[in-house]
Amino acid sequence: MKKLKRIMLGFLLLLVFWFGLVGILMNHIFPPDPSQAIAALKPGSVIESAQEGISQTVLQENNGMLFIHIALKPHAPGPPEHIHFTFDETFVVKEGTLSMQLAGSKKTFGPGSIVTVPAGTPHRIYNETNATVVLHDTTLLHATMPEGFAAGLACLYPVMDKAGNPKSGKVLLQIAAQGNSFDTWVADAPPGAQKTIRWLLGPTARMLGYGY
């Protein structure tokens, strides 16, 4: 009985060490570093998700923001409804009809529409038509997203497509390994709980080879 208690105590101390000390070390002192993934994003770089039916081509970078040509395949489901807290996201419709879930309401936008999703607003883009929807600001006046977020997508999409399921454990580990600075959060779960899960799982995920 005493031996069992010692084993349990040792296991508990190990958990405290790992999720405490290692968590602080790898989440705060040596946090996930997206700099190499950001540096790899050049004009012409393609960020593509077969699961979401989206292809994004980098056009230009300006002050940490990217201008991106986005194509949604016919009947592309797009990403799950999600939130960004630190940046607005702008979409300029060039071709087709874009469907969007925006703050709980469904909206559609045709060519010429400029849609800015304010930070903190739940949203989801998708395509309900038989034609490709193209989002492309030819004037290069409306940046699409921050380069750090785009770099996170570039690392996440291959894991998602290989797993074949956006809700798989591998996808969760990849997101956790990218840390809380990867500013995208599903709209149907409390952000605080998602941040805690990333903080706890992130160090283990990075040890397993996930991340930037």
Buried (B, 14 or more C-beta within 10 A) or exposed (E): EEEEEEEEEEEEEEEEEEBEEBBEEBBEEEEBEBEEBBEEBEEEBEBBBBBBBBBBBBBEBEEEBBBBBBBBBEEBBBBBBBBBEEBBBBBBBBBBBBBBBBEEEEEEBEEEBEBEBEEEBBBBBBBBBEEBBBBBBEEEEBBBBBBBBBBBBBBBBBBBBEBEEBEBEBBBBBBBBBBBBBBBBBBEEEBEEBEEBBBBBBBBBBEEEBBB
